[in-house]
Amino acid sequence: MKVLVINAGSSSLKYQLIDMETEQMIAKGICEKVGFAGQIDGKTADGRKFFYEVPLKNHTEAFIEVKKVLTQGDCKVIDNLSEIAAVGHRVVQGGSLFQKSVLINDEVIKGIESLCDLAPLHNPAHIQGIKACFEVFGPDVPEIAVFDNAFHSTMPEEAYTFPIPYEYTEKYQIRRYGFHGTSHRFVSARCAEVMNKPIEELKIVTCHLGNGSSITAVKGGKVIDTSMGLTPLDGFEMGTRCGAVDPSAILFLMEKEGWDTKTASDVLNKKSGYLGVSGVSSDDRDLLKAIDEGNERAALARKILKYQVRKVIGSYVAAMDGVDAIVFTGGIGENTFDLRDDVCSNLTYLGIDIDHEYNKTLIKGKEGEISTPASKVKVFVLPTNEELAIARDTKEIAESL
C-alpha cells in the first residue's frame, strides 16, 4: 500500500509518498508561494531532485502539480494516482471534537471548520488542502485526518484547565490542547521499543525542540501534561515565539506601545523567542555563529532555552513522580549536542550521567542512547517521523473500511 501524506499551510503544501510495506519514503516535496508566484521543490528516495517555478493560484493547482511530479518526467515514481491507496492529512487543531484520527467526510470537515477560531493560521489551510485533494483524487480514495493535539487528549482536567472564570472555559473552549502530538506519540513509542519495555510501564519526558518546541510528560503511554496550551504560543522560548510570560507584561506593553490584539499576537508569535532576544535570527545555527563572533544577546537567547528546557523537564518529573527516560527530538533536539549536554549536566539530581563524547556524534538523523550504563535515567536522541505516524494511522483506517 502506498500512502500520500499531506501538510497544507496557508501558502504551502508539503507532501510525502510512503510505501507502507517497507515504511520507506518514495518521494517528498513542497509547493510554496501558493496563491501568488508558485514553486515546487522535491526529491525521490533514490536521490533525484527537482525545483521549478510554476503559477499556483490555489491548493487544487498545487495538488495537480504534485500529481505531475509523481507520475511524469525525470522524477516519476508511480504510473498514475490509482497506485495511491489513501491520503493522510495533518490537522493542527481538533479541539475536543476529535480525540483520534478519523476518516474525512462532510461532518468531519464541518468540525474542523468550527475550530478555526482556535487555529486561525492552520485549520483554514488544512480545509483548503482537504477539499483540493478531493477535487484531484475524487471521492473513492479514502482521506484521513490526523490531529496534532489528539495524543494530548488524555490529559487530566487539572492539567488542561486554565484557572480563569469557568464560564469562559465553557463558552469559548479555552483550555490546554497541546500540539506536536504526532511527534510525541511517535518518539515515546519508539523509546519504549528501544528500551524493550511496555510503554504502559514507563514514565517518559519527550522534548520536541525546533523552531517550534514543546515538551510532554507521557506516563504509561498517556499524556498527563504538555507545554503548549490553547495555541502553540505557550510553553518556553522558541524560534520566534516567546513561550510563557507573565500576562501582565503583555498588558503593560499593550498599554505603553498602543498595541491592538493583532499587533500583540504578531510580536509574541513572530518577533520574540530566539529572534527577539538575539536580534539576529530564529535559527539555532545562526545564533551559534553569532556567539562565535562575540554576540552576547545570541548567547543569552540560547542560555534561556537551555534553562527553560531543564526547568520544564523537572516539573514533569514531579508531575509523574519520577522518570525512566528523556527523549530529545526535532531539528534542535536531534542536532544540537551542546544543548543536550547542558540540560543533562544540570539534571544530576535525577542520577543522569551521559557520555559527552558519544553525544556529539548523534546528529543528522542518527539515533542512540547518550546516557551511560551508570545513569539512573535513560536519555535518548530519537529522530521523529511525523509523516510515518500519519501514514500508519491512515493505513489502519483505510484497511478497516
N, C-alpha and C positions, 0 to 999 in steps of 0.2 A: 504493500500500500504506500502511495505517495501522498503526503500532506503538505499543503501550502499554508504557511504561517504569515499572517498579515498584522502589521502595526501601523495604523493610519494616524498621521498627525494632521494638523490644520493645513499645512502646505507640503506634506511629505507622505510617502507611502513606502515603508520598509517591507521586504518580503524575504522568505526563505523557504525553499523547497527541500523537503526531508524524505528520505527513503526510510520508512518505518520498519522495514525488515532488518536493516543494519543500524538504524537510528543515526545515519550519517547525512550531513548536508550535501545536497546535489548542486544547488546554486543559491546565491543570495545577492541582494542588491537594494538600492534605494532610489525612488523617484523623488526629486526635490524641486522646490520652486513651483509646486502645483498651484495653478490659478494665475500664474503670470509667465515667466520665461520658460521654465521647464528644463530638466536634465535628468538623466538616469545613469547610474554608476553601479557596476556589479561584477561578479566573478563566479566561476564554476569551481567545483571541488578539485578538478584536475588542473587548475591554475590559469585557465583562460580568463581574460579580463576585458571589460569594455567601459567606455564612457562616451556619451554624446549628448548634445543639447537638442531638445525637441519641445515644441509648444505643448503644454499640458493645461488645458482650460479647467479641468476638474479631475476628480478621482477616477471617474469612469475612463477618461482618456489615459490616465496613469496605468490603470489595470490593462487596458488594451496594449499599452507599450510593454508591460510585464509579459503579457501573452506572447508578444512578438519575440522578445529576447529568449524566452524559454523554449519556443517552438521553431524559431527561424535563425538563420545566419550562422556566423562562426562560433557563437556561444550557445547554440542549441543543445538542450539536454533531454527534451521529450519530443515526440512526434506531434501530439496535439493535447489539448486540455483535458480530453477524456481520460488521460492517464492519471489525473489528479482526483483522488477519491473523496477528499474532503478539504475544507478550508477552516483554519482556526484563527480567530480574531482576538488580539489583546484588547481588553476594555479596562480602562483605568478604574472607573468608579461604578461599582454595582450596588452601593449603598447597603441597606438592609434587605433589599429585594432579592439579591442573588448571592447565595452563600456557597455555590458551587458552579462549575462550568455547565452550560446548557446549550441545547440545540436552538438556533435562532429561528424565531417565527415572528409574526406581526406583533404579538403580545410582548415578546422579549424586546423588540425594537422600541415599542412604546415605553417599556420600563426603563430602558437605557436613556431615552429622551427625557423622561420625567426626572432624571438625576443630573441633568445638565447644569443646574444651578450649583451643584456640589463639585463639578469638574468642568467649568466653562471652557477651558482650553482644550480638553481632551475628549469628553464624550461626544460633542457635536462632530468632531473629526472622525471618531470611530463609526458613528452612524453613517456619515458620508461614505466611508470605506466599505461598510457592510452593504449598503444599498448599491454602490458601484459594482461590488463583487457579484451581487445577484444579477445585475444587468449583463455582465460579461459571461458568467458561468451558467446562468439560468437557474430555475428553481429545483432542479433534480440533484444538484451537488450539495450535500449537507454542509452547512456552515455553523460553526460552534463558537460561542462567546466564552472566553476565559478571563475571569475578572481578577484584577490586580489586588483587590482587597479581600477576596473570598477566603484565603488562608487565615486571615486575621479574624474571621467571624466567630471563632471560639473564645475570644477574649471575654472574661467575666465583666459584669456590668460595672464593678468598681474600677476596672481598668479603662473601660471605654466611655464612661460618663464624665462629662466636664461639670465641675461644681458651679454652674450658673443657675439662675432661676429655672426650675424644671419645666416650666411652661414653654420656654424657648427650645429646650431639648426635644420636647414632643412636637411642637409646632413646625420647627424647621429641620428636624432630624440632625441636630447638631450633636456630634459625638466623635470619638476617635474611631476612624476607619482603618487607617494604616494603608501602606502601599508597598510596592516591590514584593508582594505576597508570593508571586510565582517563583521569584528568585529564592526567597527564604524557604519556601516549600522544597524546591529542588535541592538546595545545598544542605538543608537539615536531613533530608532523606539520604543524600549521598554520604553525609557524615556518619549516620548510623550504619550504612553499608560498609564504609571503610573501617569502622570500629568493630564490625561483625557482631553488633548487638541490636536487639529490637529497639526501635525508636521509642516505643512505649516505656522503656526503662531508663531513658536518658533525659538529662537537662542540658539543653544546648543554647548558646547565645550565638546568633548569626549576624555578622556585620557586613552589610552590603554597602560598600564605600565607593563612591564615584562622583560624578558631577552632581547627582542627586544621591543622597545617602540615608540609610535607615538601619536600625538595629532592632532585632526581635528576640524575645525570650520564648523558647519552644520547650515545653515541659510535657513529656510523654507523647510527643508528636502533635501537640496542640499549642497554639499561640496563646500566651497569657498576657502579653503586653508587647507593644511596638512603639517606636519613637515618633513616626509620622502620625498626624492626627486627622482632623477634618479634611485637611488638604496636605499635599506633600511639603508644605512650608514648615511644619512643626518638626521638632527634634533637635538637631545640632547643626553646626556650620556645614554648608555645602559649597558648591562652586559659585553660585550667585544667590543662594537663599540663606537667610540669616539663622534659620532654626528658631528654637525657643528663646525669646527675650521677654523682659518684663513688659506686659501690656501697657503699663503707664508710660514707658519710654516712647512707645509709638504714639500714644495720645498726646504726649508732650511735644513730639516733633510735628504732629499734625497741626497743633495749635501754633507753634512757633514758625513753622515753614509755610503754613497755609495750605497744606496738602488736602485734597479730597481723597475719598477711599481708593479711587483708581490709582492716583499717584502713590499713595502709601503702599498699595499692593505691588506696584511696579518697582518701587525702591526695595521692598523686602524680598521680592521674588527674583528680581533681575539685576540688582545693583549691590547686593550685600554679599555675605559669605567671603570666600577667598578673594573675589574681585573687589568687594567693598573695603575689606581690611587692608589688602596689599596695594590696591590701586594699580596692579599690574595685569592680572589675568585671573580667570576662573579655572585655569588648567594647572594641575599639580606640577607638571613638568616645567612649565614656565616659571612657577614660583621657586622651584629648585635651582633653576638657572639664575634667577634674580638674587637668591640667597648667596650663591657663589660669588656674585658681584657686589655683595655687601648690603643688600636691601633689607633693612631691619623690619619693615612692615610686612614683607613677604614671609620673613621668619616668624613674626608674631602670628600671622594667619595660620601657618602650619602648626605652631605650638597650641593654638586654640583648638584645632581639630584633634590633635593627639590627646589633649587634656579631656575634651568633651567625650571622646570615644571611650576612654577608660572609665570615665565617670558614669556613663550610661551602662556600660558592661557591669560595673559594680552594683548599680541599682537593680539590675535584672538578676544578678546573683542573689541579692537579698530577696527579690520578689519570688524566686523559685526555691529559696532556702538551699542554695548550693548550685554547682555547675559541674558537668562532666566534660564538656568540650566547648571550645570557642572556635568559630569559623570566620575566616576573612575571605570576602569575595568582592566582585565588582572591579571596575577599572583601577581604582586606587588600592583596594584591598588585595587584589591579585598581583599588583606590580610594584607597590611602594614598600619595600622591605624595611626602610628605616622607621616608618610609621608602626609597622607590626612590632618591630624590635622595641620601640619606645613604649608602646601600650603594654606589651607583655612584661617588660622590665619594671613597670610600675604596678604590676599586679602580683607581686611576690607573696603578698599575704595569703593568696589563694594556693600557694605552693607551685606556681607556674615557673618552669625553667625551660628555656628554649635554646636550640642550637643556633647561635648567632650567625655562624658561617653558612650553614645549610639554608638558613632563612634567606640569605642574599641570593641564593640560586633559584628560588621559586618565583619566577616572573614569566610573563608572556605565555600564559595558559598552562603552566606546569602545576601539577597537583602534588601535595605532600603534607607530611606532618612535621611541623617545626619544633614541637616540644620534645624534650629528651625523655628517656625511659624513667628518669627520676622525677619528672613533673607529675604533680597530683592531678592536673587538669590537662587534657589533650588539646593541642592547638593545631588547627589545620588551615592550609591555603587550598581552597576548592573552587576552581573556576565555575561560574554559574552558566547555565544554559536555559534561559527562559523560553527560547523558541522550541527547544526539545520538550520542555514541560508542557507547553501549549499543544504541541503536536501529539504528545501522549494522551492528553485529555481528549483531543479531537478524534484520534483513532478509536479510543474506547467508546465514545458516544456514537460515532459513525458506525462502528461494528455492531452496536446494540440495536440499531434501527431495523 
